[in-house]
Amino acid sequence: MPAEGQGAMSGAEHEEVDELAAPRARIIYEVVRRQGDEELRRPPGSLFWSGVAGGITIMASVIAEGALRENIPPGTPLRQVISDLGYTLGFLMVILGRMQLFTEQTIVTILPNMAAPDWAKLLVTARLWAIVFAANMLGAFASAGINVGLHLVDEPLMRSMLDVAAPLATKGFAPMLLQAIPAGFLIASVAWIRAGTSSGEFWVVLVLTYAIAIGGFAHVVAGSAEAFLLFFAGKVSLLHVAGGLILPSLIGNVIGGTGLFALLSHAQVRQEI
C-alpha cells in the first residue's frame, strides 16, 4: 500500500512527469536525424544563399572581438578572456538565425546516413557539404574584402581586428589541424544539445563557442574570416590562406565533428534503433 500521504499518481501527474523528464538519448538522436533529413531535402539555391549569409555574418565575431580588445586597455587583467567573448557573436547570429554553417552540418546531415546507409543519400550529403562550405568561404571572403577595401570600420578597430587575426599567420599545418579537432567536436555538439532542450539556446551556443575561443581552437569558417582579413591587408598570401590555414582547419573540423562526435552519438543509441 502507498505510504500515508501518498497515493497513485493521477494521469495529469504522469503527464507532468513526462514533461519534466529529460529526453532520452534515443529521442535526441531522432530529432537530430530528422533535422538532417530536412536539410538534405533543401534546394541547392537555398543552401547556397544561406551559406553566403552565414559566411558574411561570421565576420561579426572578428569585429566584436577586435572592438573589445580595442576598448580594454593593454595590461588589464583578463583582457584576452574578456575580448574572447566577442568571438561568440557571429556564431550566435548565424546559428540562432538558422543560417548555414558548414561545421554544424557535420552531425546533422551525417546521422541519416548512419541510420540507413545509402549511396544516393551519401552523394546528396556530399553535395550539401560542398555547397555550404563554398558559400561560407565566398561570404567570408566578400566580407573581409568589403571591410578592408571600403573601410567599413575605423582604422583603430581594423588594426585591432588584424591583431586578433595575426596569430594565424604563424601557425603551421599540423598545429592548425590538431586545434581544429576540438572545435569541430564542440560545434557539432551544439545541434545535439539544442535538440535536447526546449530553451536556453542562446546560452548553449555562447558557452560552446566561447570554449573554442578561450581554448585557442580553430574553426574553419570563423578562421577563414580572419585569414581573409590578413590577405586583403597584405599580411599573407592567398596560397597560404587556402593551403596553410583553411585546409587543415577543414580537415580537423570534419574529424572532430563527423569522425568523433557523430560516430559517438550514433554508437550510444545504435542498439536501441
C-alpha positions in Angstrom: 0.0 0.0 0.0 1.2 3.6 -0.6 2.6 5.4 2.5 0.4 7.8 4.3 0.0 11.0 2.4 1.0 9.2 -0.9 -1.3 7.8 -3.5 -1.2 6.6 -7.0 -0.3 9.4 -9.3 -3.1 10.8 -11.5 -3.0 10.9 -15.3 -2.2 14.6 -15.1 0.7 14.0 -12.8 2.1 11.3 -15.1 1.9 13.8 -17.9 3.7 16.4 -15.8 6.5 13.8 -15.0 6.9 13.1 -18.8 7.1 16.8 -19.5 9.8 17.4 -16.8 11.9 14.4 -17.6 15.0 14.9 -19.6 14.6 13.4 -23.1 16.5 10.1 -23.7 19.5 10.0 -26.0 17.4 8.0 -28.5 14.8 10.8 -28.7 17.5 13.4 -29.2 19.1 11.3 -31.9 15.9 11.0 -33.8 15.3 14.8 -33.6 18.7 15.5 -35.0 18.4 12.8 -37.6 15.1 14.3 -38.8 16.7 17.7 -39.0 19.4 16.1 -41.2 16.8 14.7 -43.5 15.1 18.1 -43.8 18.5 19.7 -44.7 19.2 17.1 -47.3 15.9 17.9 -49.0 16.5 21.6 -49.2 17.1 23.1 -52.7 20.7 23.9 -53.6 19.9 27.6 -54.1 18.5 27.9 -50.6 21.6 26.2 -49.1 23.9 28.4 -51.1 22.4 31.8 -50.2 22.0 30.8 -46.6 25.7 29.7 -46.6 26.8 33.0 -48.1 24.8 34.8 -45.4 26.5 32.7 -42.8 29.9 33.4 -44.1 29.3 37.2 -44.2 27.7 37.2 -40.7 30.5 35.3 -39.0 32.7 38.4 -39.5 30.8 39.8 -36.6 32.9 37.6 -34.4 36.1 39.2 -35.6 34.6 42.7 -35.3 33.3 42.2 -31.8 36.5 40.6 -30.6 38.5 43.4 -32.1 36.2 46.0 -30.6 36.5 44.5 -27.1 40.3 44.3 -27.5 40.5 47.9 -28.6 38.4 49.2 -25.7 40.2 47.3 -23.0 43.5 48.9 -22.1 46.6 46.8 -22.5 47.7 45.2 -19.2 44.2 45.0 -17.9 43.7 41.7 -16.0 41.8 39.1 -18.1 41.9 41.3 -21.2 42.2 38.3 -23.5 39.5 36.3 -21.7 37.0 39.2 -21.9 37.8 40.0 -25.5 37.3 36.4 -26.4 33.6 36.8 -25.6 33.3 38.8 -28.9 34.1 35.6 -30.7 30.7 34.2 -29.8 28.7 37.0 -31.5 29.0 35.7 -35.1 28.1 32.2 -34.1 25.0 33.4 -32.1 23.8 35.3 -35.1 24.4 32.5 -37.6 23.2 29.6 -35.5 20.2 31.2 -33.9 19.4 32.9 -37.2 19.2 29.4 -38.8 21.9 30.3 -41.4 24.0 27.6 -42.9 27.3 27.0 -41.1 29.5 24.2 -42.5 30.6 22.6 -39.3 27.1 22.5 -37.7 26.1 20.3 -40.7 28.7 17.6 -39.9 26.5 15.8 -37.4 23.0 16.9 -38.6 23.4 15.5 -42.1 25.6 12.5 -41.3 23.2 10.8 -38.9 20.7 10.0 -41.7 23.5 8.2 -43.5 24.4 6.2 -40.4 20.8 5.3 -39.6 20.2 4.0 -43.2 23.4 3.8 -45.3 22.7 4.6 -48.9 25.0 5.7 -51.7 22.4 8.1 -53.1 22.0 9.8 -49.7 25.7 10.0 -49.3 26.1 11.8 -52.6 23.4 14.3 -51.6 25.2 14.8 -48.3 28.5 15.4 -50.1 26.7 17.9 -52.4 25.3 19.8 -49.4 28.7 19.9 -47.7 30.3 21.3 -50.9 27.6 23.9 -51.4 27.6 25.1 -47.8 31.4 25.2 -47.5 31.9 27.0 -50.8 29.1 29.5 -49.8 30.6 30.1 -46.4 34.0 30.7 -47.9 32.6 33.1 -50.5 30.7 35.0 -47.8 33.7 35.3 -45.5 35.9 36.4 -48.5 33.5 39.0 -49.6 33.0 40.3 -46.0 36.8 40.6 -45.4 37.3 42.4 -48.8 34.5 44.8 -48.1 35.7 45.6 -44.6 39.3 46.3 -45.7 38.6 47.8 -49.1 35.6 50.1 -48.2 36.8 50.9 -44.6 33.5 49.9 -43.0 35.2 50.2 -39.6 37.5 52.9 -38.4 41.3 52.5 -38.6 41.9 51.7 -34.9 39.2 49.0 -34.9 40.7 47.5 -38.1 44.1 47.4 -36.5 42.6 45.6 -33.5 40.8 43.1 -35.8 44.1 42.4 -37.6 45.8 41.9 -34.2 43.1 39.4 -33.3 43.8 37.5 -36.6 47.6 37.9 -36.6 48.5 34.7 -34.6 47.0 32.7 -37.5 49.9 33.7 -39.8 52.5 32.0 -37.6 50.7 28.6 -37.2 51.8 25.6 -39.1 49.7 23.0 -40.9 49.8 20.3 -38.1 49.0 22.6 -35.2 46.1 24.1 -37.1 44.7 20.6 -37.9 45.0 19.5 -34.3 43.5 22.6 -32.9 40.6 22.3 -35.3 39.5 18.8 -34.0 38.2 20.1 -30.6 36.4 23.0 -32.4 34.6 20.5 -34.7 33.6 18.4 -31.8 32.2 21.5 -29.9 30.3 22.9 -32.8 28.8 19.5 -33.7 27.6 19.2 -30.1 25.6 22.4 -30.5 23.0 20.6 -32.7 22.8 17.7 -30.3 22.3 19.8 -27.1 19.8 22.1 -28.8 17.7 19.1 -29.7 17.6 18.1 -26.0 16.5 21.3 -24.6 13.4 23.5 -25.2 15.0 26.7 -24.0 18.4 28.2 -23.4 19.7 28.0 -27.0 21.4 31.3 -26.5 23.5 30.0 -23.6 24.3 26.7 -25.3 25.8 28.5 -28.3 27.5 31.1 -26.3 29.2 28.7 -23.9 30.3 26.2 -26.5 31.7 28.8 -28.9 33.3 30.7 -26.1 35.1 27.5 -25.2 36.5 27.4 -28.8 37.8 31.0 -28.3 39.5 30.6 -24.9 40.9 27.2 -25.9 42.6 28.7 -28.9 40.9 26.1 -31.2 40.4 26.6 -34.9 37.0 26.9 -36.6 37.3 26.8 -40.4 34.6 29.4 -41.1 35.5 31.9 -38.4 39.2 31.3 -39.0 38.7 31.9 -42.7 37.2 35.4 -41.9 40.3 36.2 -40.0 42.6 34.7 -42.7 40.9 36.7 -45.5 41.3 39.9 -43.5 45.1 39.2 -43.3 45.1 38.5 -47.0 43.4 41.7 -48.0 45.6 43.6 -45.6 48.7 42.2 -47.4 49.9 40.1 -44.4 49.7 36.7 -46.0 49.3 35.2 -49.5 46.1 33.6 -50.8 48.0 30.3 -51.2 48.9 30.3 -47.5 45.4 31.1 -46.6 44.0 28.3 -48.6 46.6 25.6 -48.1 48.1 26.5 -44.7 45.1 27.8 -42.8 41.7 26.8 -44.3 42.6 23.3 -45.4 44.0 22.0 -42.1 41.1 23.6 -40.2 38.6 22.0 -42.6 40.2 18.5 -42.1 40.3 18.9 -38.3 36.8 20.2 -38.0 35.5 17.2 -40.1 37.4 14.8 -37.9 36.1 16.3 -34.7 32.5 16.8 -35.9 31.9 13.8 -38.0 34.7 11.4 -37.1 34.3 11.7 -33.4 31.0 13.4 -32.3 28.7 11.9 -34.9 30.1 8.4 -34.5 29.8 8.6 -30.7 26.3 10.0 -31.0 25.3 7.1 -33.2 27.1 4.5 -31.2 25.3 5.3 -27.9 21.9 4.6 -29.5 22.8 2.1 -32.2 21.4 -1.0 -30.4 18.2 0.9 -29.4 17.4 1.9 -33.0 
